[in-house]
């Protein structure tokens, strides 16, 4: 038995390595899925007003966590710009994470602003409440304020079309039927 112990350990380690390498890092489970969304309240970028997520009760909405220093955010941003152009678009709330307001404003001027509101989170406290550890991250919240989906990393046009929009439509339809 002792002769085969190194081989058994090797096979077990190789199995764990194979399983780990086959996982999609953008599908890391979130402890918030199926639970009430953390409250978002903060200063609106470029305004002397505050945003309060309780104003979105009764609507399906998106929280997109982004920053001007985030390279991946540049890739997903056109997807949100296109979504915002749709007539029946859901509110997209931007959480500008650990960024300077002047940099964020310049970035939006350059790439466009798809957001219904943008909450500044210079210190990262709101992001901490949401469990953000990298940008971009995107959350889908239902009409009851429950987190239904989380995307870690950039949202692609294909992901929006095949995954997020069907979920948003389903959430809107199921809430309308009840």
C-alpha positions as semicolon CSV with decimal commas, in nm:
position;residue;x (nm);y (nm);z (nm)
1;X;0,000;0,000;0,000
2;X;0,281;0,243;0,084
3;X;0,426;0,190;-0,266
4;X;0,111;0,331;-0,423
5;X;0,065;0,627;-0,186
6;X;0,268;0,875;-0,402
7;X;0,070;0,771;-0,710
8;X;-0,263;0,807;-0,527
9;X;-0,163;1,152;-0,398
10;X;-0,054;1,255;-0,748
11;X;-0,386;1,144;-0,901
12;X;-0,584;1,326;-0,631
13;X;-0,381;1,646;-0,676
14;X;-0,413;1,624;-1,056
15;X;-0,791;1,585;-1,018
16;X;-0,818;1,897;-0,802
17;X;-0,596;2,092;-1,043
18;X;-0,804;1,980;-1,342
19;X;-1,129;2,078;-1,169
20;X;-0,988;2,417;-1,064
21;X;-0,865;2,500;-1,412
22;X;-1,201;2,414;-1,565
23;X;-1,392;2,666;-1,350
24;X;-1,499;3,001;-1,495
25;X;-1,367;3,281;-1,267
26;X;-1,655;3,510;-1,368
27;X;-1,899;3,262;-1,215
28;X;-1,778;3,288;-0,858
29;X;-2,085;3,240;-0,641
30;X;-2,203;3,544;-0,452
31;X;-2,347;3,525;-0,102
32;X;-2,593;3,797;-0,209
33;X;-2,776;3,588;-0,472
34;X;-3,134;3,539;-0,352
35;X;-3,091;3,786;-0,065
36;X;-3,192;4,152;-0,027
37;X;-2,952;4,387;-0,202
38;X;-2,738;4,602;0,024
39;X;-2,864;4,959;0,041
40;X;-2,693;5,205;-0,193
41;X;-2,692;5,562;-0,072
42;X;-2,436;5,819;-0,171
43;X;-2,344;6,134;-0,354
44;X;-2,431;6,150;-0,723
45;X;-2,133;6,217;-0,949
46;X;-2,130;6,578;-1,064
47;X;-2,433;6,679;-0,860
48;X;-2,505;6,812;-0,515
49;X;-2,766;6,542;-0,459
50;X;-2,776;6,196;-0,309
51;X;-2,893;5,873;-0,464
52;X;-3,093;5,623;-0,260
53;X;-3,158;5,275;-0,399
54;X;-3,490;5,254;-0,216
55;X;-3,621;5,480;-0,495
56;X;-3,592;5,177;-0,728
57;X;-3,828;4,953;-0,534
58;X;-4,076;4,804;-0,780
59;X;-3,827;4,810;-1,070
60;X;-3,575;4,562;-1,201
61;X;-3,240;4,742;-1,212
62;X;-2,870;4,693;-1,275
63;X;-2,580;4,800;-1,053
64;X;-2,260;4,829;-1,254
65;X;-1,943;4,881;-1,050
66;X;-1,677;5,058;-1,259
67;X;-1,384;5,298;-1,244
68;X;-1,196;5,518;-1,490
69;X;-0,873;5,335;-1,407
70;X;-1,029;4,997;-1,494
71;X;-0,912;4,859;-1,830
72;X;-1,182;4,592;-1,844
73;X;-1,451;4,858;-1,791
74;X;-1,365;5,005;-2,132
75;X;-1,457;4,672;-2,297
76;X;-1,799;4,640;-2,136
77;X;-1,899;5,007;-2,144
78;X;-2,037;5,006;-2,504
79;X;-2,269;4,720;-2,403
80;X;-2,426;4,940;-2,135
81;X;-2,437;5,241;-2,368
82;X;-2,636;5,032;-2,618
83;X;-2,864;4,896;-2,346
84;X;-2,940;5,249;-2,223
85;X;-3,050;5,347;-2,576
86;X;-3,329;5,088;-2,578
87;X;-3,674;5,231;-2,523
88;X;-3,764;4,987;-2,246
89;X;-3,419;4,987;-2,085
90;X;-3,388;4,905;-1,718
91;X;-3,229;5,164;-1,492
92;X;-2,852;5,121;-1,488
93;X;-2,695;5,258;-1,171
94;X;-2,323;5,314;-1,186
95;X;-2,111;5,274;-0,874
96;X;-1,789;5,462;-0,940
97;X;-1,553;5,260;-0,723
98;X;-1,237;5,402;-0,562
99;X;-1,205;5,668;-0,829
100;X;-1,156;6,043;-0,842
101;X;-1,465;6,236;-0,949
102;X;-1,274;6,442;-1,207
103;X;-1,128;6,127;-1,366
104;X;-1,471;5,958;-1,372
105;X;-1,636;6,262;-1,531
106;X;-1,366;6,286;-1,799
107;X;-1,399;5,912;-1,871
108;X;-1,776;5,942;-1,916
109;X;-1,730;6,246;-2,141
110;X;-1,502;6,035;-2,360
111;X;-1,699;5,707;-2,367
112;X;-2,059;5,817;-2,302
113;X;-2,287;5,791;-2,002
114;X;-2,537;5,504;-1,996
115;X;-2,622;5,544;-1,628
116;X;-2,949;5,664;-1,480
117;X;-2,746;5,772;-1,177
118;X;-2,383;5,738;-1,076
119;X;-2,298;5,702;-0,710
120;X;-1,945;5,795;-0,608
121;X;-1,763;5,552;-0,380
122;X;-1,421;5,713;-0,342
123;X;-1,341;5,523;-0,022
124;X;-1,490;5,192;-0,142
125;X;-1,736;5,157;0,147
126;X;-2,043;5,091;-0,068
127;X;-1,845;4,841;-0,274
128;X;-1,741;4,670;0,048
129;X;-2,108;4,634;0,145
130;X;-2,168;4,461;-0,192
131;X;-1,866;4,232;-0,162
132;X;-1,684;4,397;-0,452
133;X;-1,322;4,294;-0,481
134;X;-1,251;4,383;-0,844
135;X;-1,403;4,598;-1,115
136;X;-1,605;4,562;-1,321
137;X;-1,879;4,377;-1,140
138;X;-2,245;4,383;-1,236
139;X;-2,553;4,291;-1,032
140;X;-2,913;4,235;-1,144
141;X;-3,168;4,332;-0,877
142;X;-3,537;4,238;-0,899
143;X;-3,846;4,448;-0,819
144;X;-3,843;4,336;-0,455
145;X;-3,481;4,447;-0,412
146;X;-3,334;4,097;-0,420
147;X;-3,002;4,028;-0,596
148;X;-3,070;3,774;-0,871
149;X;-2,740;3,761;-1,061
150;X;-2,380;3,876;-1,040
151;X;-2,118;3,904;-1,313
152;X;-1,753;3,938;-1,224
153;X;-1,553;4,089;-1,507
154;X;-1,671;4,264;-1,820
155;X;-2,019;4,206;-1,960
156;X;-1,994;4,117;-2,328
157;X;-2,259;4,189;-2,589
158;X;-2,319;3,814;-2,618
159;X;-2,361;3,777;-2,240
160;X;-2,604;4,068;-2,237
161;X;-2,806;3,915;-2,520
162;X;-2,813;3,551;-2,408
163;X;-2,793;3,575;-2,030
164;X;-2,874;3,913;-1,876
165;X;-3,157;4,043;-2,096
166;X;-3,350;3,713;-2,077
167;X;-3,315;3,724;-1,698
168;X;-3,426;4,088;-1,684
169;X;-3,725;4,012;-1,908
170;X;-3,815;3,710;-1,695
171;X;-3,795;3,918;-1,376
172;X;-4,011;4,190;-1,528
173;X;-4,265;3,936;-1,657
174;X;-4,287;3,729;-1,339
175;X;-4,335;4,034;-1,124
176;X;-4,602;4,164;-1,360
177;X;-4,790;3,833;-1,345
178;X;-4,805;3,826;-0,967
